[in-house]
Each structure stands twice: as structure tokens, then as C-alpha cells.
């Protein structure tokens, strides 16, 4: 049987405030298989983004374990976790996080530089063409609409051919028509590259396109 690309075992996250200890996530268990698409849904403040940051090794749980691509994250130091992310993980965020001073193509090739590799501008150009931005490769983010910026962010996320793509509210800042185009692109790229998708979303159109949906409520996770 195939090993899941993400395995979560008895994961809990507690945060101390001045007055009390808050439980953000409690005893979360989930498996994500290679190549599948998974949506994490739930009300605001339920812990969706917190769970995603722990799945990607950006934050550490209070208890439990995340096994990412066969590696238990609790056994790795910050540098080793960062290496997994740079080699195998793509990210798309609601706020795009493009570098304002760089053109679209330079934003897309940025992951190459961060890995100490030669810029593969031909691949970047092909990715921008695949998301409908062949005529916009030299434009800065300020010259692009929100939907175009999110498509640049998608192209950048696929630049390193990630094994897993994490997307946090990728359509949250887009109008419905643009959001639907971005959703189509996400799943096209997912199928072309065999990339595992993990999506945090309020958008039920997006969630319903996924193979599976998980609901977080009051820190508890269940398959919906």
C-alpha cells in the first residue's frame, strides 16, 4: 500500500495567553494520498490556516506528529524542514505575496534563485503562457489585476514542480468570475503535474471540486 504524502497523528495546538490556554486544534488525524486534492473548510477562526502551516512544517504542534513526504517533522530542525519546502512544496496565498519590484517572469523564477539554481526562464515563460499571461511576462504586479497576480502566484508555485501545493484561500480576494478561472487553472495544473493539492477555503465551489473535504469546527477535524 502506498505511503500517504501527508500523515497527521493526534495533532494538537495550544496557545497560551495572559489569561488562559487556548486549544486551537485538538487530536487531529488525517492522511492525504499522492496526487489527490483535499479541501479544509470551516468557519473563520476554526484553525484551518493553523493546520495548514503545521502540515507544511511552518509551525510546530503542541502534541502529535506530521509526517510529510515520509519524514516526521518533529525529528527535523528548521533548516531540514526549510529544505523539504524548497525542494517539494509550493504555496499560494490569498494575498498573492508577489515581489512588487520584480516583473511577472522574475517573480516566477524566484524559487530557482532561492534554491541556488539557474533561473529557468523558458519554463517560467511556458508556465505564464499556460495561465494565460504570455503577453504580460514583463509587467510588474502593480500593472496586473488581482486575478492576473494570482495567476502569476500559481505559475510561481508550480515552478519547482512541487510534490504538494498548499493554497490558503486562493480565491479569497477575487470576484466570482476570476475565482472560477483560477479554480480551473489549479485543477488543470494539478492534473498535468500530478501534484497533491491541499486547499484551505471558504469557497464551496472550490471545495466541491476536490476529491475529499475535511471540516474543522472548534478545533476538531472530521471528513465531510
C-alpha positions as CSV (number, residue, x, y, z in Angstrom):
1,X,0.0,0.0,0.0
2,X,1.2,3.5,-0.9
3,X,2.5,5.7,1.9
4,X,0.5,8.9,2.3
5,X,2.3,12.1,1.3
6,X,0.9,13.7,4.5
7,X,0.1,11.7,7.6
8,X,-1.2,13.6,10.7
9,X,-1.3,11.7,14.0
10,X,-3.0,13.0,17.2
11,X,-2.1,16.6,16.4
12,X,-3.0,19.3,18.9
13,X,-2.1,23.0,19.0
14,X,-2.4,25.0,22.2
15,X,-1.6,28.7,22.6
16,X,-1.0,30.4,25.9
17,X,-2.5,33.9,26.5
18,X,-2.1,36.0,29.6
19,X,-5.3,34.7,31.0
20,X,-5.7,31.1,29.7
21,X,-4.5,28.4,27.4
22,X,-6.5,28.2,24.2
23,X,-6.9,25.0,22.2
24,X,-6.7,25.8,18.5
25,X,-6.6,22.2,17.3
26,X,-7.4,19.0,19.2
27,X,-6.4,15.5,18.4
28,X,-6.4,15.9,14.6
29,X,-5.8,12.8,12.4
30,X,-5.8,12.7,8.6
31,X,-4.0,11.1,5.7
32,X,-3.5,12.7,2.2
33,X,-2.6,10.4,-0.6
34,X,-0.2,11.2,-3.5
35,X,-1.9,13.2,-6.3
36,X,-5.2,13.7,-4.6
37,X,-6.9,17.1,-3.9
38,X,-8.2,17.8,-0.4
39,X,-10.1,20.9,0.9
40,X,-10.1,22.0,4.5
41,X,-13.2,24.0,5.2
42,X,-14.8,25.6,8.3
43,X,-15.8,28.9,9.9
44,X,-13.3,31.7,10.4
45,X,-11.1,31.2,13.4
46,X,-11.7,27.4,13.4
47,X,-8.0,26.6,12.9
48,X,-7.8,25.9,9.1
49,X,-4.8,28.1,8.4
50,X,-3.1,26.9,11.6
51,X,-3.4,23.3,10.5
52,X,-2.0,24.1,7.0
53,X,1.0,25.9,8.5
54,X,1.7,22.7,10.6
55,X,1.2,20.4,7.6
56,X,3.8,22.4,5.7
57,X,6.3,22.5,8.6
58,X,6.0,26.2,9.0
59,X,4.8,25.8,12.6
60,X,5.1,23.1,15.2
61,X,2.3,21.3,17.1
62,X,2.0,21.2,20.9
63,X,1.4,17.4,20.6
64,X,1.3,14.8,17.9
65,X,3.2,14.4,14.6
66,X,3.1,15.4,11.0
67,X,4.8,13.0,8.6
68,X,5.5,15.0,5.4
69,X,6.7,13.0,2.4
70,X,7.8,10.2,4.7
71,X,9.7,12.4,7.1
72,X,8.4,13.0,10.7
73,X,8.7,16.8,11.0
74,X,9.3,16.7,14.8
75,X,12.6,14.9,14.1
76,X,13.9,17.7,11.7
77,X,15.5,21.0,12.6
78,X,14.4,24.3,11.0
79,X,16.9,24.0,8.2
80,X,15.9,20.5,7.3
81,X,12.2,21.5,7.2
82,X,13.1,24.5,5.0
83,X,14.9,22.2,2.6
84,X,11.8,20.0,2.2
85,X,9.7,23.1,1.5
86,X,12.2,24.5,-1.1
87,X,12.5,21.1,-2.9
88,X,9.0,19.7,-2.8
89,X,6.4,22.2,-1.6
90,X,4.5,25.1,-3.4
91,X,2.4,27.8,-1.8
92,X,-0.4,30.0,-3.0
93,X,-1.8,32.6,-0.6
94,X,-4.9,34.8,-0.6
95,X,-2.6,37.9,-0.7
96,X,-0.5,36.7,-3.7
97,X,2.8,37.7,-2.0
98,X,4.5,38.8,-5.2
99,X,7.6,40.9,-5.0
100,X,6.5,44.4,-6.2
101,X,9.8,45.4,-7.8
102,X,10.0,42.2,-9.9
103,X,8.3,41.5,-13.3
104,X,5.9,38.6,-13.6
105,X,8.6,36.3,-15.1
106,X,11.1,37.3,-12.4
107,X,8.6,36.5,-9.7
108,X,8.0,33.1,-11.2
109,X,11.7,32.3,-11.4
110,X,12.3,33.4,-7.8
111,X,12.1,29.8,-6.4
112,X,15.0,28.8,-8.6
113,X,17.2,31.5,-7.0
114,X,16.1,30.6,-3.5
115,X,17.3,27.1,-4.2
116,X,20.6,28.3,-5.6
117,X,19.7,27.1,-9.1
118,X,20.0,28.7,-12.5
119,X,16.9,30.7,-13.5
120,X,14.9,28.5,-15.9
121,X,13.2,31.4,-17.8
122,X,11.9,29.1,-20.6
123,X,10.0,27.1,-18.0
124,X,8.7,30.3,-16.4
125,X,7.6,31.6,-19.7
126,X,5.8,28.3,-20.5
127,X,4.0,28.4,-17.1
128,X,2.9,32.0,-17.6
129,X,1.7,31.1,-21.1
130,X,-0.3,28.2,-19.6
131,X,-2.1,30.5,-17.2
132,X,-2.9,33.0,-20.0
133,X,-0.2,35.6,-19.3
134,X,2.1,35.2,-22.3
135,X,1.7,39.0,-23.1
136,X,2.2,40.1,-19.5
137,X,5.6,38.5,-18.6
138,X,7.4,41.8,-18.3
139,X,4.7,43.6,-16.3
140,X,5.1,44.4,-12.6
141,X,2.5,43.3,-10.1
142,X,1.2,46.9,-9.9
143,X,0.4,46.6,-13.7
144,X,-1.7,43.4,-13.2
145,X,-5.2,42.9,-12.0
146,X,-5.9,40.8,-8.8
147,X,-6.7,37.8,-10.9
148,X,-3.6,38.2,-13.0
149,X,-1.5,38.5,-9.9
150,X,-3.0,35.2,-8.5
151,X,-2.2,33.5,-11.8
152,X,1.4,34.7,-11.5
153,X,1.5,33.2,-8.0
154,X,0.1,29.9,-9.4
155,X,2.8,29.8,-12.0
156,X,5.4,30.5,-9.4
157,X,4.1,27.8,-7.2
158,X,4.5,25.2,-10.0
159,X,8.0,26.5,-11.0
160,X,9.8,23.9,-8.9
161,X,7.3,21.1,-9.9
162,X,6.2,20.7,-6.3
163,X,5.0,17.3,-5.0
164,X,2.5,19.1,-2.8
165,X,0.8,22.5,-3.3
166,X,-0.7,24.3,-0.3
167,X,-3.2,27.0,-1.1
168,X,-4.7,29.2,1.6
169,X,-7.9,30.9,0.4
170,X,-6.5,31.2,-3.1
171,X,-9.7,32.7,-4.4
172,X,-10.5,34.9,-1.4
173,X,-9.6,38.2,-2.9
174,X,-11.1,37.5,-6.4
175,X,-14.5,38.2,-7.9
176,X,-16.6,35.1,-8.7
177,X,-15.8,35.0,-12.5
178,X,-12.0,35.4,-11.9
179,X,-12.2,32.9,-9.0
180,X,-13.7,30.3,-11.2
181,X,-10.9,30.7,-13.8
182,X,-8.3,30.4,-11.1
183,X,-10.0,27.2,-9.8
184,X,-9.9,25.7,-13.3
185,X,-6.2,26.5,-13.5
186,X,-5.5,25.0,-10.1
187,X,-7.0,21.7,-11.2
188,X,-5.5,21.7,-14.7
189,X,-2.1,22.2,-13.2
190,X,-2.8,19.6,-10.5
191,X,-3.7,17.0,-13.2
192,X,-0.8,18.0,-15.6
193,X,1.8,17.7,-12.9
194,X,0.3,15.0,-10.6
195,X,0.7,17.5,-7.7
196,X,-1.1,16.8,-4.4
197,X,-3.4,19.8,-3.6
198,X,-4.3,20.9,0.0
199,X,-6.6,23.8,-0.1
200,X,-7.9,25.9,2.8
201,X,-11.1,27.6,1.5
202,X,-14.4,29.2,2.3
203,X,-15.3,28.7,-1.4
204,X,-17.6,25.7,-1.6
205,X,-17.3,25.7,-5.5
206,X,-13.6,25.1,-4.9
207,X,-14.1,22.6,-2.0
208,X,-16.6,20.5,-4.1
209,X,-14.1,20.1,-6.9
210,X,-11.7,18.3,-4.5
211,X,-11.5,14.5,-4.0
212,X,-12.2,14.9,-0.3
213,X,-13.3,17.6,2.1
214,X,-12.4,18.0,5.8
215,X,-14.4,20.2,8.2
216,X,-12.8,21.9,11.1
217,X,-15.1,23.1,13.9
218,X,-14.0,24.1,17.4
219,X,-10.5,22.6,16.8
220,X,-11.9,19.2,15.7
221,X,-11.4,17.8,12.3
222,X,-13.8,15.4,10.5
223,X,-14.1,14.2,7.0
224,X,-17.2,15.9,5.5
